[in-house]
Amino acid sequence: MLGMTWMRIGLFNLSGSAMERWLRNVTNTPIKSMIAGIFMTVILQSSSAVTVITVGLVSARILTFPQTIGIVLGTNIGTTVTLEILSFDLSFVIIPLLSAGTLCLFFRNVKVRSTGFIFMGIGIIFASMNGFGWLSSPLTSIDYVHNLINHMEGSMFSAFIIGTLLTAVIQSGTVVTGIAMSFIGSGIFSLETGILIMMGSNIGTCSTALLAGIGAGNEARLTAYAHLWLNIFGVLVFLPFISNLADWSIALTANPETQLAHASVIFNIICSLAVLPFATQFGQFIVKLHKKKI
């Protein structure tokens, strides 16, 4: 969490205000909005951060709710890039990144210090991922953890709920799915269980935007609701096809951790592209569903 936070601080300091100005100019069609959402999420490494920024722009009446539908679709695709990066074994870059980052933090120049935060953040993230891998096996010797893992393996609902609640608490679906990747890589639980946790994290990450929408105005809250319903619909459609999604991912790679990253990419791309042609109708549905409640 510290690594993700520091990386976001550095990235936002370098590009945040410029990206907000750019966003205002490229959201006149759903396709452009989706591409903008993907790009911003890849840069800021957080779908929650992009959604919160979008909610803020709607609250300030810089954007309208219909302009945000494509952005919401794009954030779900953009966030999968981080998981793909985490699936690679990049432990050899941890020490160089932490060393370079520490050195940059001694400078007063904002850009250099921001670059230092990025390096430190990435280094901490990869160190943490390795740490989860090392700890996963010893953790299973604890009776409570062992029983919890067995319960998740035997219950789709439990794995899904744990992914949702854990993400809502720590405010990062990437971290939760990254932990699941480490456990899958160590053989602690199956790919299907990891996919359910990943799907739960997609819904849990919506809590950030929902909190940001409190007191932000009617249209801003509609943006947060659109993010939530997109992920709920996606999960409901894919639940009967968990085994198929696992099979597709296994066919793409033999690496267990990468399999979950690929599953996240397939899930989010299909969900977003399926809704894109009906972005206007989806926005109208959200308005009809929540207009009386806001």
HUJO-V808258 format. One line per field, one symbol per residue. burial: 1 if it has 16 or more other C-alpha atoms within 10 Angstrom, else 0. A space follows every 10 residues. Layout:
burial = ???
This chain:
burial = 1011111111 1111010011 0011011001 1111111111 1111111111 1111111110 0011111111 1111111111 1111011000 0001001101 1101100000 0111111111 1111111111 0110010000 0000000010 0110011111 1111111100 1111111111 1111110111 1111111111 1111111111 0110011111 1111111101 1001100100 0100110011 0000011111 1111111110 1110110010 0110011000 0000
